């Protein structure tokens, strides 16, 4: 999967973040920062294991409170490109707590949901801030996943602002 494959549905979110690219890079690549913002509103990230190097793995646990109690969703992947302060590319798959990839059917997702998607983060310095473009290839722009990304990126901006305070 590459970012030039235009036949794949994709979520694309572009934001100007009021922080240098080095700070935004850390927000994406350091577990303690990633845990502070990732996921939709109301989600927490109790586990964020990230070996940020080409071929390195990632295992993320997102927890949400539901009427039936806490629900956990696990995501696993591999870092494919790591260009510090410029570009981060990783795969993302639904998984169990051991990082074993699960099919869409096993996770209760609609048929046709890809087993592996790809997240591309591109950072560019602009006027003392950072232009951040996040593309999640394989996730339709009108999906719940896209809505979740919108909330997560809002949380990312709030987290960056809290660091400057």
C-alpha positions as CSV (number, residue, x, y, z in Angstrom):
1,X,0.0,0.0,0.0
2,X,1.4,3.4,-1.0
3,X,0.2,6.9,-0.8
4,X,0.1,7.0,-4.6
5,X,-2.6,4.4,-4.7
6,X,-5.6,6.6,-5.5
7,X,-8.0,3.7,-5.8
8,X,-8.0,3.3,-2.0
9,X,-10.4,5.3,0.1
10,X,-8.6,7.7,2.4
11,X,-9.0,10.1,5.3
12,X,-6.9,13.2,4.8
13,X,-6.7,15.8,7.5
14,X,-4.5,18.9,7.1
15,X,-3.8,21.2,10.1
16,X,-1.5,24.1,10.9
17,X,-0.1,23.3,14.4
18,X,1.3,26.2,16.5
19,X,4.5,24.4,17.3
20,X,7.8,23.6,15.6
21,X,8.1,20.4,13.5
22,X,10.3,18.8,16.1
23,X,7.5,19.1,18.7
24,X,4.9,17.7,16.4
25,X,7.2,14.9,15.5
26,X,7.6,14.0,19.2
27,X,3.8,14.1,19.6
28,X,3.5,11.3,17.0
29,X,6.6,9.3,17.9
30,X,6.9,9.4,21.7
31,X,4.5,7.1,23.6
32,X,3.8,9.5,26.5
33,X,2.7,12.2,24.0
34,X,0.9,9.7,21.7
35,X,-1.1,8.4,24.7
36,X,-2.2,12.0,25.6
37,X,-4.1,12.6,22.3
38,X,-4.7,9.5,20.2
39,X,-8.2,8.2,19.8
40,X,-11.7,9.9,19.6
41,X,-13.1,12.0,22.4
42,X,-13.6,9.9,25.5
43,X,-10.9,7.3,24.6
44,X,-7.8,6.7,26.6
45,X,-4.7,4.9,25.6
46,X,-3.4,2.7,28.4
47,X,-0.8,1.0,26.2
48,X,1.4,2.6,23.4
49,X,4.4,0.5,22.6
50,X,6.2,2.1,19.6
51,X,9.6,1.1,18.2
52,X,9.9,4.0,15.9
53,X,12.3,2.8,13.3
54,X,11.9,1.2,9.8
55,X,10.7,-2.3,10.5
56,X,9.9,-1.5,14.1
57,X,6.5,-2.5,15.6
58,X,3.7,-0.7,17.2
59,X,1.0,-2.0,19.6
60,X,-1.7,0.4,20.8
61,X,-4.6,-0.2,23.1
62,X,-7.6,2.2,23.0
63,X,-10.1,2.0,25.8
64,X,-13.6,3.5,25.8
65,X,-16.3,3.4,28.5
66,X,-19.5,1.9,27.2
67,X,-22.9,1.3,28.9
68,X,-21.7,-2.3,29.3
69,X,-18.4,-1.2,30.9
70,X,-14.9,-0.6,29.5
71,X,-14.2,-1.8,26.0
72,X,-10.6,-2.2,24.6
73,X,-9.6,-2.2,21.0
74,X,-6.0,-3.2,20.1
75,X,-4.1,-2.0,17.0
76,X,-0.8,-3.4,15.7
77,X,1.5,-2.3,12.9
78,X,4.9,-1.7,11.5
79,X,6.8,1.5,10.8
80,X,7.6,1.6,7.1
81,X,9.2,5.0,6.7
82,X,10.8,7.2,9.4
83,X,12.3,10.5,8.3
84,X,12.7,12.5,11.5
85,X,10.7,15.7,11.6
86,X,9.4,15.2,8.0
87,X,7.5,11.9,7.3
88,X,6.2,8.9,9.2
89,X,4.5,6.0,7.6
90,X,3.1,3.0,9.5
91,X,0.7,0.2,9.0
92,X,-2.4,-0.2,11.2
93,X,-4.4,-3.4,11.8
94,X,-7.0,-4.4,14.4
95,X,-5.3,-7.0,16.7
96,X,-5.4,-8.7,20.0
97,X,-3.4,-7.7,23.0
98,X,-0.5,-9.7,21.7
99,X,-0.3,-7.9,18.4
100,X,-1.9,-10.8,16.4
101,X,-3.8,-9.2,13.5
102,X,-7.5,-9.9,13.4
103,X,-9.9,-9.9,10.4
104,X,-12.7,-7.4,10.1
105,X,-15.2,-10.1,10.7
106,X,-13.5,-11.2,13.9
107,X,-13.7,-7.6,15.1
108,X,-17.3,-7.1,14.2
109,X,-16.4,-4.7,11.4
110,X,-18.3,-4.6,8.1
111,X,-17.2,-6.9,5.3
112,X,-14.7,-5.4,3.0
113,X,-12.8,-3.5,5.7
114,X,-9.1,-4.0,4.9
115,X,-7.0,-6.0,7.3
116,X,-4.1,-3.6,6.9
117,X,-4.3,0.1,6.4
118,X,-1.5,2.7,6.2
119,X,-1.1,6.0,8.0
120,X,1.1,8.7,6.5
121,X,2.1,11.8,8.4
122,X,3.9,14.6,6.6
123,X,5.3,17.6,8.5
124,X,6.5,20.9,7.0
125,X,7.7,24.0,8.8
126,X,5.5,27.1,8.1
127,X,5.8,30.5,9.8
128,X,7.0,29.3,13.2
129,X,4.5,26.4,13.1
130,X,4.0,23.1,11.4
131,X,1.8,22.1,8.5
132,X,0.7,18.5,9.3
133,X,-1.0,16.3,6.7
134,X,-2.3,13.0,8.0
135,X,-3.5,10.5,5.5
136,X,-5.0,7.1,6.5
137,X,-5.2,5.0,3.4
138,X,-7.9,2.3,3.5
139,X,-10.4,4.3,5.7
140,X,-13.2,6.0,3.9
141,X,-13.6,9.7,4.4
142,X,-17.2,9.3,5.5
143,X,-16.6,6.5,8.0
144,X,-16.6,6.4,11.8
145,X,-12.8,6.0,11.6
146,X,-12.6,9.3,9.8
147,X,-14.7,11.0,12.5
148,X,-12.5,9.5,15.2
149,X,-9.4,10.9,13.4
150,X,-11.0,14.3,13.4
151,X,-11.5,14.2,17.2
152,X,-8.0,12.8,17.7
153,X,-6.3,15.6,15.7
154,X,-8.3,18.1,17.7
155,X,-6.9,16.5,20.9
156,X,-3.4,16.6,19.3
157,X,-3.7,20.4,18.8
158,X,-5.0,20.8,22.4
159,X,-2.1,18.7,23.7
160,X,0.5,20.8,21.8
161,X,-1.1,24.0,23.1
162,X,-0.8,22.6,26.7
163,X,2.9,22.0,26.2
164,X,3.4,25.7,25.3
165,X,1.5,26.9,28.3
